[in-house]
């Protein structure tokens, strides 16, 4: 059935739906609600607390009152039930006065706020039927009520246009409901239990299909270049360095050496917390590969990080006789020509750069090792393109992936299903933990006084904001531009303050970052653009505005920008104290933080991926880490058990239809 044939969809609505990415009936059915309003359970007035969203069954104590002020209206009413009373307020809804009468018993659904220490039900809606109401992403030109009616009509066709996507044996083994039941209950649940069953089905399917797609896109088990690496080569590398490696670093390089000796191309992820010494491990891998006559290429997400790697490599690798080079997009044309020639002839044994390393004009003499740093900034396809730069069509270079984003092992198995995983879970001795404090608004001025004190000692600081510019819809959220202006004129007047953000012109951004890295700026105000790729050991203070708007893992990444030198460092979270933010004050262990983030937010936010179906709303797992593990084991079983070949092929066909292209480009 065509989408245009559905009752209620005329030419204009059809155009609006297509603009929202809904081009078929299947697209419409897989565009699941973003949230639900549970209007099934009544809460007594006395039990309504600020922050709760409640359904109350109450009487209107007296005729609602209408007040007008400054072009706005406010309607107030006193509500009561047997447990007590509760005031209600409606802004800019004067018609409420006609909808409520004194003494009437009504069902009202809304959020309880706090006004001057008093509870108040804010802008509640009148409910005529107790149900679980789905709330969808808005589509231009289609009112919410009309959209729900349209969805009810579409559900009549669900059996025909949404066939089952999971093999029967998988559904039975893992107790998953069928697709048609899941879609119906996801849109209009009969109960919260039925909704939970639908969510579980979709979440499991997401994880299973994602792993299948990763396996299809990746280059696992390709023939590689077996390198004749001496048994003591890794130890010899560490002896050349001015510091002793940790046990975790030694083990990681031994794992890599073992992989490089094999006839299949290495596919290994090395992940560890900020400061665990992953760069030294990468340089060790480069030394091993170059020592066997091969070239190595290391790709970073930002030019400043690529340049930092190059400068470190010159100091660490060139004394070992390894010629190093730098290739970025901002080099002059003449410099690029020289770089291309040095790579093509083998003059450069190790090259460091950005996406310029995978441009069409770049050819390598004998590329044997590919390293991508900060892997979450690259997709599978990007590292595959670099891997394909090897000049032997039958063999692929070894691939090493580095990530400073601590990921719980279970989630890492999902995200990087095509990679072996090495965890560097040990920090070098002497590294001081960053002291983290939650700072309420009333302590802001004293915090900035402390920051000034750090600058007077010769240190530097970051101030990170969630927005670039002020937003009319988010009154209490700080923007980088407004904060920069205010700090220049008030709290940090007289200091050298810089400003940067994601969409800033590249040359301006690089200039500001270079100034900060070179000590020409005391304070850098920015968005999360500095989350990775900035290494300034002299920075000792990190201030994060509206910290409640960030995930724990992102807060930990931002905190990792300080504490890179020997001086005591601080991270200040400007926000109200919550259980979630207190975790940051209790530990500097990124893996523990990531595990808590996973439990609190579910993996959907961390993965940044969608379900099968282009427009399908994100279904989080509500912290169900066990289900992640279950889906992971299911995919392993499908791959290992020959009797499940048909089921595996069905899963891979679905994954190929809906996932592989997005995963490749992520």
N, C-alpha and C positions, 0 to 999 in steps of 0.2 A: 504494500500500500504506500502510495506517495504521500509525503508530508502535506502537500497542498490539498489532498483529499480529506484531511481531517477537518471535521466541523469546527468552525470558529477561526480558521486560518485563511484569511484573504490575502491578496497580493502584497499589501503593506506589511502585515504581520509576517508573511513568508520572507520578505526582504529583511526584516529586522531579525528574524531567527537566523537567517544565513549570515548576517553580520556578526552574530554571536557565536558562529561556528557550528550551528545546528542545521545540517543540510538534509537529514533523513529522519525517518521515524525512529530508527535505532539511536541516532545521535540524541534525539529528544529524550528517549527513555533512559539513556545512560548519563544524562545530565542530572545527577542526583542532587537532593537538597544539600545546602551548606550547613544547615542546622535545623533543629526542631523546637517547637514550643509545646511543652508537655502540659496540656490543659486537662489532664485526667484526675490529678490528685489535688484536693482542696486543702489549703493551709489555713489554720485558725488565725485571726487577726493578731492575737497575742504572740504567735510564734513567728511573725514576719520580722526578719532582721535586715538591716541595710546590706545591700549587695545581692540579696536573694531575688529571683524572679518567681512570682507566686500566682496561684489562682485562688482567689478568695470568694466565698459565698457569703454575702453580707447584705445588710439593709442600709438604705440611704437615710441617714438620720434626719436631714432637713433639706430643703430645696437648695440645689447648688448655687453658689454665688459667682457672678461674672464681674471681673475687674479689667479695666483698660488702662494701659500705661505705655507711653512711648511708641505708639503704633502697634503694640502687642496686646494680647488678651491672656487672662489667666482665669480658669474656672477652678474653684475649690469645693470640696464636698467632704462631709464627715460620714464615715462608714462604721458599722459596728456589727458584731455577731455575739454569740453567747460568751466568747472568751475575752472580749474587750473591744476597743475602738481603734480605728486607723484612718488618719486623714489622707485625702487623695488630691492630686493637682493635675490639671491639663493645661498646657501652654498652646496658644493659637488654635484652639479647638472650641470656639464659642458655642457650636451646635450641641455640645454635651449637655448644656442646660435643658434642651428640649428632650434629650434621650433619657434623663434620669428624673424621677419624681420622688418626693418625700415619702418615706415608708416603704418604698419598693424593694423587693429582694432581687439582687442581681448577682451574676457571676462576672468578676473582673479579673483580667490577667495583665500583669505588669511588673516592673522592677521597683523594689523598695530602695529609696534613697535616704540620705541623711541631710536634713536641713536645719542648721543651727542646733544640732544635738537631738533633733526630733525625727522619728521615722515618718516617711511620707511615701505613698504609692504614686509613682510618677507616670503620667500619660498612659494609664491602663486602658485596655480595649475591652469592650463589652463582648462577652462570650455567649453564644446561643446554643452551642453544642460542645460537650466535653469530648475532646479528642486530642491526638498528637498531631499538631499542625506542621506540615513541612514548610520550610522557608528556602526559597531558591535565589540564586544570583539574579539580579534584575536584568530584564531584557527590555531595551528601549521600546516604548510604545505599547507594551503589554502589561496591564496592571497585575499585581500579585494574585488577586482573586481569579481573574480570567486565565492566568497561566496555570493555576491549580486545576481549574475546570478542564482546560485543554489537556493537561497531563492525565486526568482521569479517563478521558476519551481515548488517549493514546494507549493506556494500559490495557484496553480491550483487545489490542493487537499484539500484545507482548509475546504470545506463544508463536506467532508467525514470524516476527522480525527479530527476535532475540533468542536464537537457539542455544542450547546448552554448550558451554565452552570448556568445561572440565570433564575428563574421562570419568565414567561411572565408578571405577575402582578407586580413583582418587577421592571422589566425594564420599563414598562409603567408608573408606579407611579413616578419613579425617573428620567424619561427621559434619559434612557441609551440606547446606540446603541447596536445592536446585536453582538455576538462574531465574526462572520466571517467578518463583516464590520470593527470591531475594529482591528482585526489582520491584515487585508489588509492595513488599513490606518496607523497602527503603524509601518509597515515595509516600505511602499512606499506611503506616504501621498500625496493626490491630492492638499491639501492646509494646511496651519497651523491651520485653523479652524477645518478641518476634523481630524487632528492630536490631537487637543485639545479634541474633542469628544471621540476619542479612549483612550486617557490618562485618561479622566474622568471615562470612563467605567471601565478600569482596576483598577484604584485607589479605586473606590467605591467597586468593587468586592473584592479587597484585604482586606479592612477593614471589610466588611461583613463576609467573610469567616474566617478571623482571630478570630472575636468574636464568631462565631459558633463553631470553633475548641476549643477555650478557654472553652466554655461551656461544650463541650464533654469531655475534659481532666480533668477539675476541679472536685472538690468533694463537690460542693455546695449542701446545704440542706440535708446533711447526718445526721442521728441521732447522737447526741452527749451526753455529760455528763452534765446534768443540775446541776449547783453548787448552794448551798444554801449560797449566799453571803449577808451579812447584808447590810441594806440600807446605813449605815454610814461607811462601810469598806474602801471605797476609801479615804474618808476624814481622817480616822484614819491612813492610810498609809502615807499620806502627812504630818501629824503632827509629824511623827517619823523622817522626813528628816531635815537637817540643813538649808534648804532654802524653801521659799514659792513658790509653783508652779504658773505658769501663768494660766490665764483663759482657754487657749487652752489646756494645759496639763490636767487640771481638767476635761474638757469636754471629752477629748479623753479617759481618764480612766473610766469615767462614761459610755461612749458608750461600752467600753470593758466589764465592769461589767454587763451591761444589756445583752450583748451577752452571757456571761458565764452562766447566769441564765437560758437561753433557752434550750429546749431539742434538738435543732438542733445545729450541730457543727459550731462554729464561723468561718467565713472566712473574715477577715478584714485587710485592708491595712492602715497603719498609715504612711503618708508621710509628711515631713516637711523639712524646710531648715536646713543647717548645724547650730548646736548650739541651736536648738529649744527645746531640752530636750526630745528626743524620747527614749533615754536609760532609763531615769527615769520612763517614761510611761510603758516601757516593764517590768521593775522591779516591778512596781505597779501591773501589770497583773500577774506576777509570785507570788507576795505576796498573791493576791486574790485566785489564784488556789491552792497554797500550803496550805493556811489557811483552805481549804476545804478538805485536805487530798490527793491531787493529786500531781504528779510530773510535772515539767516544763523543757523543753529543748530549749536552744537558740543557733542557728547555725549561725556562722559568716563566711565570705568568706576567711579570712586570719587568720593564727595562732596568729599574734600579736593582732588583734582586738578581737579574742576570749579570749586571755589572759587578755586584758584590761577590757573586760566585767566581767570576773571572778574576777579580783582584785577589781573592783568597787562593785561587788555583795557581796564579803566578807565583805566589809566595810558597805554596805547599807542593806543587807538582813540577814546576820548571826546574827546581834543584835536583829532581829525579831524572831530568833529561826529557821531560814531556813538554813539547811545544804547545802552547795554549793560545786560543784566539777568541774574539768576541764578535758576534754577529747579531745586530738588532735592526729594527726598521728605520731608526733615525740616523743611521750612519750615512755619510755622504756617498754619492754614486761611485766615486773613485775608490772609497774605502770598501764599499760592498764588492766591487770588482776584484780587489785584492783578496778579500775574504773568500770569495767564491773560488778563486784560483788556488788559494792555500788549502782549501778543503778538497778540491778536485785532484790536486797533485799529491796530497798526503803530507804537505809541509806542516799543517796543523794536525796534531794527533788528537787533541781535545778541543772542542769548541763549546762555548757557552752563549746562550742567546734566548730570544723570545720566539714568537711564531715565525720570525724570519727564517728560522732553521728549516721550516717545511715549505718554503716558497718554491715555486716550480723551477726557478733558475739555479737552485742549490743542488749540486751533486757531490757525492763523497767518494773518496779514493777506496777506502776499505772499512766501511762502517760496521762495527761489531757490537757496540753497546749504545743503547738509547736510554736516557734518564729523563723523566719528567718530574719536576718539583712542584709541590703544592697541587697534588693530583686532582683535588676537587674543583680546580679551576679549568681542567681540561676534560674533554670527552674521550671515549674509547676511540673514536675515529681519528681524533687529532694525534694521539700517540701512535695509532696504526699508520698514519701518513708518514710520520717520522721514521717508524720502523721500516716502512716500504722504501725508504731512501737507500737502503742497502743495495749494492750493485750486483748482488748475486740473486737472480730471480728464483732459484730453487731453495735458498736458505734465507732465514730472517735474522736480523740482529737480536741480541739479547735485550730484554726490556726490564728496567728497574724503575719503579714508581715510588716517589717519596711523598709522604703526607704528614704535616704537622698538626692535622686535625685529629685528635684522639677519637677513635670510634670503638664502641664496644665490639668485642670479637664477633658476636652473633650478627650484628648489623654489617660489620666489615665483610663477612662471608656473603651477605646479600649484595652489597654495593660493588664489591670487587670479586664477583664469582669466577672471573677468568684469571685470577692471580693467586699465587701462593703468598702467605702473609708472614712477615717477620715483625714482631713487636719489640721496640727498643724501650724497655720499661725501667730504665735506670738513668739517673742524672749524674753528671760529673761531680766529684766531691767539691765542696766549697761553694756551690751555687746556692744563693740565698733565696728562700721562698718570698714571693711578693705578698706584703701585708695588705689585706683587703678589708675595707670598712664600708658600711652602708651609711650614707650621709643624708640626713633629713634637710629640708629646705632651710630651716632656721640656722643650720650650721654652715651654710654655703660660704659666707664671708670669711669665717675662720679657716675653712678649707683652702680658700684662695690665698689667705695670708700664709698658710703653710707652704703652698706652691711657690709663692714669692721667695720664701726662705730657701727652698731647694734651688731655685734659680740663682740666688745670691751665693750659693756654694759652688756655682758653676755647672749645675745639672740642668736638664731640660724636661719638658712635660708635654703630654698630649691632652687635648680636650675633644672627646668624640660625641657627636650628636646624631640622632636617628634620622633627621631630615636635612635637606640642603637649604630649603627656604621655608619660611613660615607658611602654615596651611590654615585656611579658614575653618576647615572641618576638624582640626586638631589643635584646639586653643592652648592646651597645656604642654605641648610637645616642642622641645627646643630645636631650633634649626642652626646649622653651622654658620650661615651667613649672619644671622641676627646675633648669635652668641659671639662671633668674632668682633662685630661692631661694638657690642656692649662691653666686652672685655678690654678692647682697645681704649674705650672712653672711661671705663670705671675701674674694675678690680685689678686689671693688669696694665693699667696705663703706664707708659714708660718702658715696658718690656718689648722685646722684638717678637711679634706674634705673626704667624703665617696662617694661610687658609688654603685648604684643598678639598676636592670632592670628586666623585666618580666621573661625572661628565665634563669636568673641566678640560680645557684644551690640553692635549697631551704634553706640549712643550711647556705650558705653564705649570702643569702638575709636576712634571719631572724637575723643573727648576725649583719649585717650593720644596720638594722632597730632598733634593740635593743640598739646598740651603740648610734644611733642618739636620740632615745627616752630617753636614760639614760644620755644624755648630754656629751657623750664622743666624739662626733663629732660636729663641728661648722656649717658645710655646708653639705647638702646631694644633690648630683647630681643624677638625675634619669630620667627614662621615666615616663609615666603616671601610673606606677605600684603603686605610692603612692596616687592615686586619692581617694581611700577609704581605711579604715582600719588602718590609722596612726593618732594617736592623741598625738601631742606634743605641749602643751600649751606654751612652751618657744619659739617656732618658730614665728618670727615676719615678715619675708621677704619671699615672693614667687616670683621667677624670672621665666618667661615662655618664652623660646626661640621660634622663629618662631610662635608667637601666632596666626598668620593668618591661620595656618594649623589646628587649633582646632575649634570645635563647641562652641558656647557660653555656652551651658550647661556644657560642659566639662571644659571650662575655669573657670566657677563658682565653680565647684567641686574642682578643683585644688586650687583656691583662698581660699576655705573653710578649707584648711590645716593650714592656719595661722589665727590669730585673735581669738584663742581659750583661750588665757589668758587675763590678765587685761591690758597688754601693747599695745600701739598703733602699728598697723600692716599695712604692705604695700604689694601690688601686682604689679609687673612691667611686662608689656606686651611688649616684644621686637618685634616690627613690625612697618610697616608704618601705619599712622593713617587712619582708614576707618570708615565709618558710623557704620558698624557692631561692631567693637571693641570699639567705643565710648560708646556704650550701657553699656559696662562693667564699664566704668568710671563714669557713671551717676546713677547707682543703685547697691545696695547689695541685692536686693530682688530676690531670686532664682526663684520664680514663674514668675515674670515679665521677667527675663532673658530667662526662658524656653519658655514663650509665644512668645517672639521676635524670639527665635531660631526656633520655630515651623513655624512662619510666613515667615522667611527668607529661611529656608532650606526644609520645608515640613516635614511630619512625617516619611517618609521612612528612612532617616538617623537616626532619633531618635529611631525608632523601631528596626532597624537592621534585618528586616524580608523581605522575598521575596513574590512574587505573587504566585498564584497556578501554578504548573508546576515547576519542580525542577530547571530548568535552566533559568527561566524567569527573564529578567532584571528588576531591581528595577524601578518602576514608582513612582516618588514622586508626592505629591499633589500640588506642587508649592504654598504652603502656603494656600491652600483652606481649612481652618479650618471648614468652614460651611459644607463642604462635609463630613468631619469626623462625625460631629454631625448628619447629615442626615443618614449616614450608621448605626450609633449607634441606632437611633430611629427606623430604618427599622428592625433591628434584634430584638429589644424589641417588635415591633408590630408582627413579625412572631411568637415570643414565647407566646404572650398574646392572640392573636386572634385565636380561634379554627377553624374558617373558612379558615385560612391560613396554616393549618397543613401540607397539601401536599407540599406547597411551602417551608415551613420550613424544611421538611424532605429532599427535593431536595438540599437545601443549605447545610444542615448538611452532606449529603452524599458526596458532592463535597469537603467540608471542611475536612472530615475524610480522603479522598483520598490524599489530597495534603498538609495539614497543621499539623494535630495532632502530628505526629511523631516529626517534627522539633520543634514545640512549646514545647513539653515535654522535649526535649533535650537542648533547648536554655539556 
